[in-house]
């Protein structure tokens, strides 16, 4: 029998483990494919610069790399709203198909302009995938493991980025950058499995007035429906853009929403800033290129593992306290890198920096997804992801400014540490209110 939440704004159910694991595994795989899509540009940039046909400049490659980022910005704001309006399952599958086809189009692009257009279109799908996967993972996770499961799901981003690097090592030399990009179209094979195995959101079905369909799905999944917080108007036919806006920007939620957005910008600034500049910064501290790239690998791996550990802790002591503490640890570790110690010490500090940046940000996005009532959850998450794109654009620019100004390299670390502390403060100032699914 499913457990009933005491919250008046929920139909909180503890799903059977098989249901939770199925949704978690499928959403994890979609985020892995997203991570590959985003990480592949960093993998192929040297090969693209050496392409004798296109003869690209670094500025042109940078613009092509930014195309997907801008697409994600628009996708997070607009496609995520459709997720709440027409269904999370359908939007998730459509977005996976969109960015997978765009990868195939990019691999076959005859000109750099077409490549950039394909990357922008793919970014639209990437923005929608995050919000839909977040909403489904939160909904189909028991309350006691919600933050952990979200962290597991979102760790797929780091895994996908690592797979893109491995694919580059294995295939770039023999097959070129087009083949590595084309691998990103393989998720098309998984779409029939997503259609057959991924359940639609019960919260969406109930909010849309499809009560009988929701009841049938719940019985098939081994769930019991109680009350569900659908939309403010009890007899409304379905969710609307107005109801979503009213929830996210209501009088009670406006301040927390602003705090969460500031935290997202600051956190993503650290992630993209360190992700872009860490190897170069470590080289300036005296390490060779090989060890500098190893530092980046440690940073990514620790973020994936750390996110899962942080998710477990947050389920025990609360997400807000865990996120704030994690950012403080990450900021201290980043500051610690300003002092060149032994290689082992710096590996530990880099690992803590990964845990206290990307790892914490994984749990933070779950905190955001669970902050709002179910009918607005995907839109709110997508908007937070979208606002975070400004941090993604600012992070590499902060590092570039410090590099071009010839200031002490240690100031780069200080700047990123301060940004992490800003994220911690913003989360601390947000309300602790969260809604059950």
C-alpha positions as CSV (number, residue, x, y, z in Angstrom):
1,X,0.0,0.0,0.0
2,X,1.4,3.4,-0.9
3,X,2.2,5.8,1.8
4,X,0.0,8.9,2.0
5,X,1.6,12.3,2.6
6,X,0.3,14.6,5.3
7,X,0.8,17.6,3.0
8,X,-2.5,19.1,1.6
9,X,-0.7,19.8,-1.7
10,X,0.3,16.3,-2.7
11,X,-0.6,12.8,-3.7
12,X,2.7,11.6,-2.2
13,X,3.1,7.9,-2.8
14,X,6.1,5.7,-2.2
15,X,6.3,3.8,-5.4
16,X,7.4,0.2,-5.6
17,X,11.1,-0.2,-6.1
18,X,10.7,-1.6,-9.6
19,X,8.8,1.5,-10.7
20,X,11.3,3.9,-9.1
21,X,14.2,2.0,-10.6
22,X,12.7,1.9,-14.0
23,X,12.0,5.7,-14.2
24,X,15.4,6.5,-12.6
25,X,17.3,4.3,-15.1
26,X,15.5,5.7,-18.1
27,X,15.9,9.3,-17.0
28,X,19.5,8.7,-16.1
29,X,20.2,7.4,-19.6
30,X,18.6,10.5,-21.2
31,X,20.8,12.7,-19.1
32,X,23.9,10.6,-20.1
33,X,23.0,11.3,-23.7
34,X,22.6,15.0,-22.9
35,X,26.1,15.0,-21.2
36,X,27.6,13.5,-24.3
37,X,26.0,16.1,-26.5
38,X,27.3,19.0,-24.4
39,X,30.7,17.5,-23.7
40,X,31.5,16.5,-27.3
41,X,32.5,20.0,-28.3
42,X,35.3,20.1,-25.8
43,X,36.4,16.8,-27.2
44,X,36.5,17.7,-30.9
45,X,37.7,21.3,-30.7
46,X,41.4,20.5,-31.5
47,X,40.3,18.3,-34.4
48,X,38.0,20.9,-35.8
49,X,40.7,23.5,-35.6
50,X,42.9,21.2,-37.6
51,X,40.3,20.5,-40.3
52,X,41.9,21.4,-43.6
53,X,38.6,21.9,-45.3
54,X,36.8,24.3,-43.0
55,X,40.0,26.1,-41.8
56,X,38.3,27.4,-38.7
57,X,39.6,30.1,-36.4
58,X,39.3,29.8,-32.6
59,X,36.7,32.5,-32.6
60,X,34.6,30.6,-35.1
61,X,34.9,27.4,-33.1
62,X,33.9,29.3,-30.0
63,X,30.8,30.6,-31.7
64,X,29.9,27.1,-32.9
65,X,30.3,25.8,-29.4
66,X,28.1,28.5,-28.0
67,X,25.2,27.7,-30.4
68,X,24.1,24.7,-28.3
69,X,24.3,26.8,-25.1
70,X,22.0,29.5,-26.6
71,X,19.7,26.7,-27.8
72,X,19.6,25.3,-24.2
73,X,18.7,28.8,-22.9
74,X,15.7,29.0,-25.1
75,X,14.7,25.4,-24.6
76,X,14.8,25.8,-20.9
77,X,12.5,28.8,-20.9
78,X,10.0,27.7,-23.6
79,X,10.0,23.9,-24.1
80,X,10.0,23.3,-20.3
81,X,6.6,25.1,-20.1
82,X,5.3,22.7,-22.7
83,X,6.4,19.9,-20.4
84,X,3.9,20.9,-17.9
85,X,1.2,21.7,-20.4
86,X,1.2,18.6,-22.8
87,X,3.0,16.0,-20.7
88,X,6.4,15.1,-19.4
89,X,6.9,11.8,-21.1
90,X,6.0,13.0,-24.6
91,X,8.2,16.1,-24.2
92,X,11.1,14.0,-22.9
93,X,10.9,11.6,-25.9
94,X,10.5,14.4,-28.4
95,X,13.5,16.3,-27.0
96,X,15.7,13.2,-27.1
97,X,14.7,12.7,-30.7
98,X,15.4,16.4,-31.5
99,X,18.9,16.6,-30.1
100,X,19.8,13.1,-31.4
101,X,18.8,14.1,-34.9
102,X,20.6,17.4,-34.6
103,X,23.8,15.5,-33.8
104,X,23.4,13.5,-36.9
105,X,22.8,16.7,-38.8
106,X,25.8,18.3,-37.3
107,X,28.0,15.3,-38.3
108,X,26.8,15.7,-41.9
109,X,26.9,19.5,-42.0
110,X,28.4,20.8,-45.2
111,X,29.4,24.2,-43.7
112,X,30.2,25.7,-40.3
113,X,27.0,27.7,-40.4
114,X,24.8,24.6,-40.8
115,X,26.8,23.0,-38.0
116,X,26.0,25.9,-35.7
117,X,22.3,25.8,-36.7
118,X,22.2,22.1,-35.9
119,X,23.9,22.7,-32.5
120,X,21.3,25.4,-31.7
121,X,18.4,23.1,-32.6
122,X,19.9,20.4,-30.4
123,X,20.2,22.8,-27.5
124,X,16.5,23.4,-27.6
125,X,16.0,19.7,-27.0
126,X,18.6,19.7,-24.2
127,X,16.8,22.4,-22.3
128,X,13.6,20.4,-22.4
129,X,15.2,17.1,-21.4
130,X,16.5,18.4,-18.1
131,X,13.2,19.7,-16.8
132,X,11.2,16.7,-17.9
133,X,13.6,14.2,-16.5
134,X,13.8,16.1,-13.2
135,X,10.1,16.2,-12.8
136,X,9.6,12.5,-13.5
137,X,12.5,11.4,-11.2
138,X,11.2,13.5,-8.3
139,X,7.6,12.3,-8.8
140,X,8.5,8.6,-8.9
141,X,10.9,8.6,-6.1
142,X,9.9,7.9,-2.4
143,X,10.3,10.9,-0.2
144,X,13.1,9.3,1.8
145,X,15.3,8.9,-1.3
146,X,14.2,11.8,-3.5
147,X,17.4,13.9,-3.3
148,X,19.6,10.8,-3.7
149,X,17.7,9.6,-6.8
150,X,17.8,13.0,-8.3
151,X,21.6,13.2,-7.8
152,X,22.0,9.7,-9.3
153,X,19.9,10.8,-12.3
154,X,21.8,14.0,-12.8
155,X,25.2,12.3,-12.4
156,X,24.5,11.1,-15.9
157,X,25.7,14.5,-17.1
158,X,29.2,13.9,-15.9
159,X,29.2,10.3,-17.2
160,X,28.1,11.5,-20.6
161,X,30.8,14.1,-20.8
162,X,33.4,11.5,-19.8
163,X,32.0,9.1,-22.5
164,X,32.5,11.8,-25.1
165,X,36.1,12.2,-24.0
166,X,36.7,8.4,-24.2
167,X,35.0,8.3,-27.7
168,X,37.4,11.1,-28.8
169,X,40.4,9.1,-27.6
170,X,39.2,6.0,-29.3
171,X,37.9,7.4,-32.7
172,X,39.2,10.9,-33.4
173,X,42.5,9.8,-34.8
174,X,41.1,7.1,-37.1
175,X,37.7,8.5,-38.0
176,X,37.7,12.2,-37.4
177,X,35.4,14.6,-35.5
178,X,32.3,13.9,-37.7
179,X,32.2,10.3,-36.5
180,X,32.5,11.3,-32.8
181,X,29.7,13.8,-33.3
182,X,27.6,11.2,-35.1
183,X,27.8,8.8,-32.2
184,X,25.5,11.3,-30.5
185,X,22.6,10.1,-32.7
186,X,22.6,6.6,-31.1
187,X,20.0,7.6,-28.5
188,X,17.4,7.3,-31.4
189,X,17.7,3.6,-30.9
190,X,16.3,4.0,-27.3
191,X,13.2,5.9,-28.3
192,X,11.0,2.8,-28.7
193,X,12.1,1.7,-25.2
194,X,11.2,5.1,-23.8
195,X,7.8,4.9,-25.4
196,X,7.1,1.4,-24.1
197,X,8.6,1.6,-20.6
198,X,8.5,5.2,-19.3
199,X,5.3,6.1,-17.5
200,X,3.6,9.5,-17.9
201,X,3.5,11.8,-14.9
202,X,0.5,11.0,-12.7
203,X,0.6,14.7,-11.5
204,X,0.2,15.8,-15.1
205,X,-2.6,13.4,-15.9
206,X,-4.6,14.4,-12.8
207,X,-4.0,18.1,-13.4
208,X,-5.3,17.6,-17.0
209,X,-8.5,16.0,-15.8
210,X,-7.5,12.5,-17.1
211,X,-8.4,10.9,-13.8
212,X,-9.4,7.5,-15.2
213,X,-6.2,7.3,-17.2
214,X,-4.2,8.2,-14.1
215,X,-6.0,5.6,-12.0
216,X,-5.3,2.9,-14.6
217,X,-1.6,3.8,-14.8
218,X,-1.3,4.0,-11.0
219,X,-2.8,0.5,-10.7
220,X,-0.5,-0.9,-13.3
221,X,2.5,0.6,-11.5
222,X,1.4,-0.6,-8.1
223,X,0.5,2.8,-6.7
224,X,-2.5,4.2,-4.9
225,X,-3.7,7.7,-5.6
226,X,-4.9,10.0,-2.8
227,X,-5.2,13.7,-3.2
228,X,-3.1,15.5,-5.7
229,X,-2.2,19.1,-5.9
230,X,-3.1,19.8,-9.5
231,X,-3.8,23.5,-10.1
232,X,-5.3,26.3,-8.0
233,X,-8.7,26.2,-9.6
234,X,-10.3,23.0,-8.5
235,X,-12.5,22.5,-11.6
236,X,-10.1,23.7,-14.2
237,X,-9.7,21.5,-17.2
238,X,-5.9,21.4,-17.1
239,X,-2.7,23.3,-16.3
240,X,-2.1,26.6,-18.0
241,X,0.7,29.0,-18.5
242,X,-1.0,31.4,-16.1
243,X,-1.3,28.9,-13.3
244,X,2.4,28.0,-13.7
245,X,3.4,31.7,-13.6
246,X,1.2,32.2,-10.6
247,X,2.9,29.4,-8.7
248,X,6.5,30.4,-9.5
249,X,6.1,34.1,-9.0
250,X,3.4,34.1,-6.3
251,X,3.8,36.5,-3.3
252,X,5.0,33.6,-1.2
253,X,7.4,32.2,-3.8
254,X,8.8,35.4,-5.4
255,X,11.7,35.8,-3.0
256,X,12.7,32.1,-2.9
257,X,12.5,32.0,-6.7
258,X,14.9,34.9,-7.0
259,X,17.2,33.3,-4.4
260,X,17.2,30.0,-6.3
261,X,18.0,31.7,-9.5
262,X,20.9,33.6,-8.0
263,X,22.2,30.3,-6.6
264,X,21.8,28.6,-10.0
265,X,23.7,31.4,-11.8
266,X,26.5,31.4,-9.2
267,X,26.8,27.6,-9.1
268,X,26.9,27.2,-12.9
269,X,29.5,30.0,-13.2
270,X,31.8,27.9,-11.0
271,X,31.1,24.7,-12.9
272,X,31.8,26.1,-16.4
273,X,34.6,28.4,-15.2
274,X,36.6,25.6,-13.6
275,X,35.6,23.1,-16.3
276,X,37.0,25.4,-18.9
277,X,40.1,26.8,-17.1
278,X,41.2,24.1,-14.6
279,X,43.8,22.4,-16.8
280,X,45.3,25.7,-17.8
281,X,45.2,27.0,-14.2
282,X,47.0,23.9,-13.0
283,X,49.6,24.3,-15.7
284,X,50.3,27.9,-14.6
285,X,50.8,26.5,-11.1
286,X,53.6,24.4,-12.5
287,X,52.0,21.1,-13.5
288,X,52.5,19.5,-16.9
289,X,49.7,19.1,-19.4
290,X,49.2,15.4,-18.7
291,X,48.7,15.9,-15.0
292,X,46.6,19.0,-15.6
293,X,44.2,16.9,-17.7
294,X,44.1,14.3,-15.0
295,X,43.0,17.0,-12.6
296,X,40.1,17.7,-14.9
297,X,39.2,14.0,-14.9
298,X,39.3,13.9,-11.1
299,X,37.1,17.0,-11.0
300,X,34.5,15.4,-13.2
301,X,34.5,11.9,-11.6
302,X,34.4,13.3,-8.1
303,X,31.4,15.5,-9.0
304,X,29.5,12.4,-10.2
305,X,30.3,10.3,-7.2
306,X,30.0,13.3,-4.8
307,X,26.6,14.2,-6.1
308,X,25.3,10.8,-5.1
309,X,26.9,11.0,-1.7
310,X,25.5,14.5,-1.2
311,X,22.0,13.3,-2.2
312,X,22.2,10.6,0.5
313,X,23.2,13.2,3.1
314,X,20.5,15.6,2.0
315,X,17.8,12.9,2.4
316,X,19.0,12.5,6.0
317,X,19.5,16.0,7.3
318,X,17.7,18.1,4.7
319,X,18.6,19.4,1.2
320,X,19.0,23.1,2.1
321,X,21.5,22.6,4.9
322,X,23.4,20.0,2.8
323,X,23.6,22.3,-0.2
324,X,24.9,25.3,1.8
325,X,27.5,23.1,3.6
326,X,28.6,21.5,0.3
327,X,29.2,24.9,-1.3
328,X,31.2,26.1,1.6
329,X,33.4,23.0,1.5
330,X,33.9,23.4,-2.3
331,X,34.8,27.1,-1.9
332,X,37.4,26.3,0.8
333,X,38.9,23.5,-1.4
334,X,39.1,25.9,-4.4
335,X,40.9,28.5,-2.2
336,X,43.2,25.7,-1.1
337,X,44.4,25.3,-4.7
338,X,46.0,28.7,-4.5
339,X,48.7,27.1,-2.4
340,X,50.7,24.6,-4.5
341,X,51.1,21.5,-2.3
342,X,51.9,17.9,-3.1
343,X,50.2,16.3,-6.1
344,X,48.2,14.1,-3.7
345,X,47.0,17.1,-1.7
346,X,45.9,18.9,-4.8
347,X,44.1,15.8,-6.1
348,X,42.1,15.8,-2.9
349,X,41.4,19.5,-3.1
350,X,40.3,19.2,-6.8
351,X,38.0,16.2,-5.8
352,X,36.4,18.3,-3.1
353,X,36.0,21.2,-5.5
354,X,34.2,18.9,-7.9
355,X,32.0,17.6,-5.1
356,X,31.4,21.1,-3.8
357,X,30.4,22.5,-7.2
358,X,28.9,20.1,-9.8
359,X,28.0,17.5,-7.1
360,X,26.1,20.1,-5.0
361,X,24.5,21.6,-8.1
362,X,23.0,18.2,-8.9
363,X,21.2,18.2,-5.5
364,X,20.4,21.9,-5.9
365,X,18.4,21.3,-9.1
366,X,16.5,18.5,-7.3
367,X,15.8,21.0,-4.5
368,X,14.5,23.4,-7.0
369,X,12.3,20.8,-8.7
370,X,10.8,19.7,-5.4
371,X,10.3,23.3,-4.2
372,X,7.2,24.0,-6.3
373,X,3.9,22.3,-6.6
374,X,3.7,19.4,-9.0
375,X,1.8,21.1,-11.8
376,X,4.6,23.8,-12.2
377,X,7.6,21.6,-11.4
378,X,9.0,21.1,-14.9
379,X,8.6,24.7,-15.9
380,X,10.2,26.0,-12.7
381,X,13.1,23.6,-13.1
382,X,13.5,24.5,-16.8
383,X,13.5,28.2,-16.0
384,X,16.2,27.7,-13.3
385,X,18.3,25.8,-15.8
386,X,17.8,28.6,-18.3
387,X,18.8,31.4,-15.9
388,X,21.8,29.3,-15.1
389,X,23.0,29.6,-18.7
390,X,24.0,33.2,-17.9
391,X,26.4,31.7,-15.3
392,X,27.6,29.2,-17.9
393,X,28.4,32.1,-20.3
394,X,30.0,34.1,-17.5
395,X,32.2,31.4,-16.0
396,X,34.7,31.0,-19.0
397,X,34.6,34.8,-19.5
398,X,35.7,35.3,-15.8
399,X,38.7,33.0,-16.3
400,X,39.5,34.6,-19.7
401,X,39.5,38.1,-18.1
402,X,41.9,37.1,-15.4
403,X,44.1,35.3,-17.9
404,X,44.2,38.3,-20.3
405,X,44.8,40.8,-17.4
406,X,48.0,39.0,-16.4
407,X,46.9,39.0,-12.7
408,X,48.1,36.4,-10.2
409,X,46.7,33.0,-11.3
410,X,45.5,32.4,-7.7
411,X,42.9,35.2,-8.1
412,X,41.0,32.9,-10.6
413,X,40.5,30.4,-7.8
414,X,39.5,33.1,-5.4
415,X,36.9,34.4,-7.8
416,X,35.3,31.0,-8.3
417,X,35.4,30.4,-4.6
418,X,33.5,33.6,-4.0
419,X,30.9,32.6,-6.5
420,X,30.4,29.3,-4.7
421,X,29.9,31.2,-1.4
422,X,27.3,33.4,-3.2
423,X,25.4,30.3,-4.2
424,X,25.5,29.0,-0.6
425,X,24.2,32.4,0.8
426,X,21.4,32.4,-1.8
427,X,20.2,28.9,-0.8
428,X,20.5,29.8,2.9
429,X,18.2,32.8,2.3
430,X,15.6,30.8,0.3
431,X,12.6,29.3,2.1
432,X,12.9,25.7,3.4
433,X,9.4,25.0,2.1
434,X,9.2,22.1,-0.3
435,X,6.2,20.2,-1.8
436,X,5.8,16.4,-2.0
437,X,5.0,14.9,-5.3
